């Protein structure tokens, strides 16, 4: 982000202030380590713990994962009691994207099309 000229701070979660009523816009990006999807239960445990840590500091959380082994399919329901909206990436028809590759390509249809084009 520095290369784009956007001022930013890098902080550990504990130092991010809890949400406050103030003007302006703050975007918190929390990046998890790669390959969490290799062990689906580890992925769920990690994502859920980070949502719990970030919720007091956020008005909303957008989870940039898909179903990923079907462990994140109920994340919105599981966190509906929070004072912070939790949402996961969805396709235009309202269904949760299958995975991060499908999300980047534009959904299940585009993903399937790309897979079929590489069959050989």
Backbone bond lengths (Angstrom), bond angles and torsions (degrees), N, CA, C in turn:
res aa  C-N    CA-C-N  psi(-1)  N-CA   C-N-CA  omega(-1)  CA-C   N-CA-C  phi
1 X - - - 1.434 - - 1.521 110.75 -
2 X 1.300 116.43 -27.21 1.457 119.20 178.65 1.518 110.70 -61.41
3 X 1.351 115.86 -38.60 1.457 119.84 179.60 1.525 111.65 -63.30
4 X 1.331 117.73 -26.99 1.461 122.38 -179.56 1.530 111.31 -86.05
5 X 1.316 117.29 -1.45 1.455 121.01 179.42 1.519 113.54 76.70
6 X 1.317 118.04 21.54 1.455 122.00 179.56 1.530 108.38 -96.43
7 X 1.336 117.28 117.82 1.463 118.42 178.70 1.531 109.81 -65.52
8 X 1.313 116.34 139.12 1.456 120.16 -178.73 1.524 110.33 -154.17
9 X 1.325 115.24 165.80 1.466 122.95 175.18 1.518 107.17 -128.40
10 X 1.308 115.93 145.30 1.456 121.60 173.23 1.518 106.32 -108.19
11 X 1.336 116.19 118.80 1.455 121.57 -176.73 1.519 111.23 -131.48
12 X 1.328 117.11 147.57 1.468 118.14 169.09 1.536 108.36 -69.90
13 X 1.320 117.14 154.31 1.470 121.43 -176.86 1.527 111.49 -51.51
14 X 1.312 117.19 -41.82 1.463 120.80 -176.29 1.530 112.31 -60.60
15 X 1.311 117.40 -24.17 1.465 120.82 -177.29 1.531 113.38 -95.92
16 X 1.324 117.24 -4.62 1.463 119.97 176.01 1.520 106.18 -75.77
17 X 1.334 117.51 123.95 1.471 118.43 -177.73 1.521 111.76 -66.20
18 X 1.341 115.18 151.27 1.458 118.67 174.82 1.512 108.21 -66.68
19 X 1.329 116.01 155.38 1.464 119.70 -174.55 1.522 111.01 -59.21
20 X 1.317 114.09 144.13 1.447 121.61 -178.51 1.512 108.76 -134.51
21 X 1.309 115.43 157.16 1.462 120.74 175.79 1.516 107.81 -82.33
22 X 1.308 116.54 96.66 1.453 120.12 177.29 1.516 109.52 -145.76
23 X 1.307 114.94 159.88 1.454 119.51 179.21 1.521 109.18 -76.99
24 X 1.297 114.66 156.14 1.459 118.98 178.67 1.513 110.83 108.27
25 X 1.301 113.87 -174.78 1.454 120.74 -175.37 1.516 108.55 -139.67
26 X 1.297 116.33 130.44 1.455 121.51 176.81 1.522 108.36 -123.77
27 X 1.295 116.08 131.48 1.454 121.84 177.73 1.520 107.67 -115.24
28 X 1.323 115.43 119.41 1.455 120.62 175.57 1.524 107.99 -102.32
29 X 1.309 116.31 128.99 1.458 121.60 177.34 1.525 107.17 -116.56
30 X 1.314 115.64 120.97 1.457 120.67 179.31 1.518 107.01 -115.77
31 X 1.315 115.38 110.84 1.468 119.90 -178.17 1.527 109.72 -97.91
32 X 1.312 114.89 129.89 1.455 121.10 177.79 1.523 109.88 -93.68
33 X 1.316 115.70 162.63 1.463 119.73 -178.98 1.530 110.78 -66.15
34 X 1.300 115.49 157.58 1.460 121.89 -179.99 1.523 111.56 -70.24
35 X 1.299 115.53 158.12 1.470 124.99 171.74 1.524 114.50 67.85
36 X 1.326 118.49 20.92 1.464 119.95 176.03 1.524 111.56 -62.55
37 X 1.319 116.60 -28.45 1.459 120.64 -177.81 1.526 112.81 -68.11
38 X 1.327 118.16 -13.02 1.465 121.35 -179.16 1.528 111.50 -61.58
39 X 1.331 116.19 -31.86 1.469 121.77 176.49 1.527 105.75 -124.57
40 X 1.346 117.20 95.61 1.460 120.58 -172.92 1.531 115.38 -51.57
41 X 1.316 118.38 -41.48 1.469 119.53 179.82 1.525 111.87 -65.14
42 X 1.318 117.31 -33.90 1.464 121.44 175.77 1.529 109.95 -66.69
43 X 1.327 116.28 -40.73 1.461 121.25 176.72 1.524 109.88 -58.69
44 X 1.320 116.77 -50.46 1.467 120.40 -178.59 1.526 111.05 -61.16
45 X 1.303 117.07 -47.59 1.464 121.33 -178.88 1.531 110.52 -58.86
46 X 1.318 116.39 -44.63 1.467 120.96 -178.17 1.527 111.37 -67.64
47 X 1.337 117.14 -49.25 1.469 120.52 -179.03 1.527 110.20 -61.39
48 X 1.320 117.82 -45.40 1.467 120.35 -179.27 1.530 111.27 -63.03
49 X 1.320 117.66 -40.19 1.472 118.86 -179.91 1.527 111.17 -67.05
50 X 1.330 117.28 -35.47 1.471 120.07 178.80 1.521 110.88 -71.81
51 X 1.331 117.86 -36.84 1.467 120.65 175.29 1.530 109.01 -60.41
52 X 1.318 117.02 -45.39 1.466 120.80 179.40 1.528 111.58 -61.74
53 X 1.326 117.04 -36.93 1.466 120.77 -179.89 1.525 112.10 -72.74
54 X 1.330 116.96 -35.21 1.460 120.82 -175.87 1.529 113.56 -88.35
55 X 1.306 118.67 -22.01 1.469 121.95 -175.51 1.534 113.56 -55.07
56 X 1.341 119.82 -44.59 1.470 118.35 179.65 1.528 113.13 -66.21
57 X 1.307 117.07 -14.88 1.463 122.63 -177.59 1.531 111.97 -103.47
58 X 1.343 116.64 5.45 1.459 120.21 -169.99 1.524 112.27 -138.30
59 X 1.320 115.39 149.39 1.465 120.94 170.42 1.518 109.68 -87.89
60 X 1.330 116.29 -25.39 1.451 121.04 179.79 1.509 110.79 -158.19
61 X 1.316 115.30 151.29 1.464 121.77 178.68 1.517 107.66 -129.36
62 X 1.327 116.25 127.46 1.456 121.87 174.53 1.519 107.33 -108.69
63 X 1.316 115.97 118.56 1.462 122.33 -177.91 1.529 107.84 -89.94
64 X 1.317 116.56 117.74 1.466 122.25 -178.35 1.524 110.80 -90.97
65 X 1.302 115.31 54.93 1.457 123.37 172.53 1.514 106.31 -129.35
66 X 1.315 115.46 173.28 1.453 120.66 172.60 1.510 108.02 -115.70
67 X 1.324 116.23 -150.46 1.465 120.27 -179.64 1.526 111.46 -63.65
68 X 1.313 117.44 -35.62 1.471 123.09 174.40 1.522 113.37 40.40
69 X 1.297 116.41 72.09 1.463 120.33 178.91 1.518 112.34 76.23
70 X 1.319 116.73 16.65 1.468 123.54 178.97 1.525 114.25 62.79
71 X 1.322 117.83 24.80 1.465 119.30 178.64 1.525 113.53 -96.57
72 X 1.331 117.75 -13.61 1.465 120.07 -178.55 1.525 112.51 -110.69
73 X 1.308 117.82 7.72 1.456 122.37 -176.00 1.517 115.12 -64.16
74 X 1.331 118.32 -19.24 1.467 121.12 -178.38 1.523 112.00 -116.71
75 X 1.325 117.14 18.97 1.463 119.91 -175.30 1.527 112.76 -60.84
76 X 1.328 117.70 -39.56 1.463 120.15 179.49 1.525 110.54 -64.09
77 X 1.311 116.33 -43.26 1.466 121.45 178.96 1.530 110.88 -66.58
78 X 1.323 116.68 -42.31 1.461 120.51 -177.76 1.522 112.87 -64.05
79 X 1.344 117.17 -26.48 1.461 120.60 -178.31 1.528 113.26 -112.34
80 X 1.326 118.02 18.14 1.463 119.76 -176.86 1.525 113.27 -66.62
81 X 1.313 118.93 -20.28 1.467 121.50 -179.99 1.532 112.50 -80.98
82 X 1.316 117.78 -10.10 1.465 120.55 -179.85 1.523 111.17 -69.65
83 X 1.305 116.11 156.55 1.462 122.31 173.96 1.528 109.03 -86.01
84 X 1.304 116.23 30.33 1.460 123.40 -177.48 1.530 106.05 -147.68
85 X 1.318 117.02 123.72 1.469 119.58 179.75 1.525 109.63 -71.38
86 X 1.322 115.90 131.79 1.462 121.70 176.90 1.523 107.16 -115.00
87 X 1.323 115.80 125.06 1.456 121.58 -179.22 1.523 109.35 -131.08
88 X 1.326 115.54 151.02 1.453 122.28 177.69 1.535 107.21 -119.46
89 X 1.306 117.45 153.21 1.464 121.30 -178.34 1.523 111.08 -58.32
90 X 1.337 114.73 134.50 1.463 120.28 -179.94 1.518 110.49 -129.83
91 X 1.319 113.72 156.89 1.457 120.57 175.41 1.529 108.60 -80.21
92 X 1.315 116.64 171.82 1.462 121.34 -179.43 1.522 112.60 -58.39
93 X 1.343 117.23 -28.99 1.465 120.65 -179.31 1.535 112.45 -84.04
94 X 1.335 117.89 2.73 1.460 122.05 177.10 1.509 114.98 92.79
95 X 1.324 118.13 -5.85 1.462 120.86 178.89 1.521 110.07 -82.71
96 X 1.320 116.20 146.45 1.460 121.20 178.12 1.521 109.27 -64.90
97 X 1.342 116.67 137.66 1.463 119.55 177.98 1.524 109.17 -61.42
98 X 1.328 116.15 150.53 1.459 120.36 -179.21 1.519 111.64 -64.10
99 X 1.327 115.28 -49.02 1.460 119.57 -178.01 1.518 109.70 -159.86
100 X 1.326 115.94 -179.44 1.467 120.49 -175.49 1.524 112.25 -65.28
101 X 1.320 118.23 -31.40 1.470 120.12 179.64 1.523 109.71 -67.81
102 X 1.322 116.72 -45.63 1.456 120.34 177.13 1.515 111.83 -61.19
103 X 1.316 117.54 -36.61 1.466 121.11 178.39 1.520 110.70 -62.96
104 X 1.309 117.00 -43.99 1.465 121.45 -178.70 1.528 110.80 -67.80
105 X 1.335 116.95 -37.57 1.461 120.59 -177.61 1.534 113.43 -79.35
106 X 1.330 117.18 -13.08 1.458 119.55 178.13 1.512 115.42 108.65
107 X 1.320 117.31 13.32 1.460 120.33 175.67 1.514 113.60 119.72
108 X 1.338 113.73 178.73 1.455 122.32 -176.69 1.527 113.09 -56.69
109 X 1.314 116.13 -45.13 1.467 120.33 -178.50 1.513 112.31 -61.16
110 X 1.309 116.70 -47.26 1.464 121.21 179.67 1.531 110.86 -66.13
111 X 1.320 116.59 -37.61 1.461 121.86 178.61 1.531 109.71 -62.69
112 X 1.330 116.10 -47.50 1.458 120.71 179.51 1.526 110.93 -62.06
113 X 1.304 116.34 -41.11 1.464 121.69 177.88 1.530 110.83 -60.62
114 X 1.333 116.65 -44.05 1.468 120.72 178.62 1.525 111.09 -64.73
115 X 1.324 117.11 -41.18 1.463 120.24 179.07 1.530 111.07 -63.81
116 X 1.317 115.67 -43.75 1.473 119.26 -179.65 1.524 111.31 -65.25
117 X 1.306 118.12 -32.55 1.470 120.90 -179.27 1.527 111.52 -71.87
118 X 1.312 118.01 -14.68 1.469 121.72 -178.16 1.521 112.31 -109.92
119 X 1.289 118.63 16.83 1.460 121.20 -175.73 1.506 114.63 -56.98
120 X 1.309 117.79 -36.15 1.454 119.70 -175.34 1.501 109.34 -84.71
